[in-house]
Amino acid sequence: MVSDESALVSAVEIHGLFGNKYLHVDLAGEDTRKRVGRRLSLLYGNNGSGKTTVLKLLWHALSPSGRVGHRTEIAKTPFERFTIHLCSGDVISIEKANGLVGDFRATVTSGERRIVDQLYSEVGDGRVIPVGPPPPLSSQLLHQKPLFDLDEPLIRSATEASWREAIQAAEITMRRSVRETERRPDSFVRYLEKLGTGPYMLADDRRIYGDSIEQISQRRHRRHAEFEENPDPQISGGVTAELTIALKRTHDMIQRMVIAGNVSGSRGSNTVYLGILERVSQSGFADAEPVTRKDLINKLKEIADRTRECSTYGLMPRLKEDSFLDVLQETPGEQLRVADAVLQPFLEAQEARLDALSSVVKLLSTLTREVNQFFGSSGKKATYTTQGGFRVVSDDGQVLQPESLSSGERQILLLLLNTVLARQSTPLFLIDEPELSLNVKWQRQLMGALLSLTEGASVQFVVATHSIEVITGHRDSLAKVVPREVEED
């Protein structure tokens, strides 16, 4: 997986785009010495300059799944060579074997060494499959021999019945050959899986795409296929259905983080209790360090304040310090050491649990704050609890379902939730014209919200936009997309 200190991609190049165009898009910014990439790159250029093509090729080229048709889309896109420069120093090159579409070769070089060399070939049903091991010579060898070859004189003389029989036999032979080929290892996919890519993409149809998202969507459709007479209305609900899935996925992710935090906190509290027991058994209360009433009260209030925020999300009960304070106020001075020895294990156990849950609290605090900055003007408010999940509440306290939100609200909430999910799932989020469904004010806020939600994570955003509002405030993130007729030296 890409480290937290760098982005994934520093530059991309396309040779022979649509036959006669060359593109070079710099995603590293002005610091060309390190080529570390940027967390945010805004692609801008004229209509038809190739911005969307760059995003789609990045998505298909860096996604390892074999079930979404990534290799097929690469074969269908007209170009001669597509090159991705990674911040790690590796270079991915995808080169068409013969012309602009069809069979291609994917290679990866690391320094002077070629570490991946994988051929892909189209088969009769339109799919693209890996073939190999690749020949050491020209990729033109891809076209030496078809998967099956019917004798031309037989075709001319065949009756309709014999023709059907010959076709069926040929299809069986082809399917058998395809199955055997698909069982062969795919070195390029293995490289992508090890790299930990699998980008997310917000496409121009306003849907979020990604290998992990597609797998969940496919499983959901399969589960409901047997209930066609009474279908789930959310399955065919467009953005509403996507938002429903994103809400569930976000809740599940946070629940896993909470469970992990509680387990970690429990281990910490066990260590605290053992340490206190050892101290008491070895030194006794009389030999303990002196403690003041003020120190105990301050520590208690500090822990209570931290549990207050946790309790708003249902992560742990709020520590009600009033009863403890009453007892401490009445404790005689000579007994404060005893009170400290008894109270410290409890407070330190609480602190261990709070520390373990701190990343969850920060994420939920950021998410609800960012959503509410968009929703605040309409009187709606976003909340989260471990019991109820993520909810949007109207100004009169009514919980609003996704279909009750405006199209812009659904779209921005979907994008923000998937950005949170991207923290755990992908180093690259590709977005095509996010401004299409947002008002001017929201356009200005959007990039800041995405960066805030992924602070401290290795998520790189590559965004194609025409919006001056999106560009404003992020001019150092601009990446110009200007196709040239020929490559300049």
Helices and strands as residue ranges (DSSP letters): E 9-17, E 21-26, E 40-44, H 51-62, H 70-76, E 81-86, E 90-96, E 104-110, E 113-122, E 128-131, G 139-143, H 152-157, H 160-182, H 187-195, E 200-202, E 208-210, H 211-224, G 225-227, H 239-283, H 293-312, H 321-330, G 333-335, H 336-375, G 376-378, E 381-385, E 389-393, E 399-400, G 402-404, H 407-425, E 428-432, G 434-437, H 440-453, E 460-464, H 468-471, G 475-477, E 478-480
